[in-house]
Amino acid sequence: MANSKQARHRARQSTVRNAHNSAQRSRLRTAIKSVRKAIEAGDKNAAMETLSRATGVIDSIADKKVVHKNTASRNKSRLAAAIKSMG
C-alpha cells in the first residue's frame, strides 16, 4: 500500500485512468469488429460507411494516446485494404 499522501493520490488516479483507458480500448475494438463484420457480410457500401465512422473513433483514441498512432494507422490501413479487395 502507498505510504505518502502523494502516492495514495497517484494510486487513486491511476485506477480511474486505467478504467477510462480500458473503456476507450474497448470502443476501439468494437469499431474494428463492426467494420470486419460489414466486410464479411459482403456489402461494400455498408463497409465503407462503417469504416468512415470507425476511422473517427480510431483517430480519437490515438489522439488521446490510448494506442500508438502507428497502431491506429495500421488498423485503418488494413481495414481499408480489406474493403478495397472486396468484389
Order of alpha helices (4+ residues) and beta strands (2+ residues): alpha-alpha-alpha
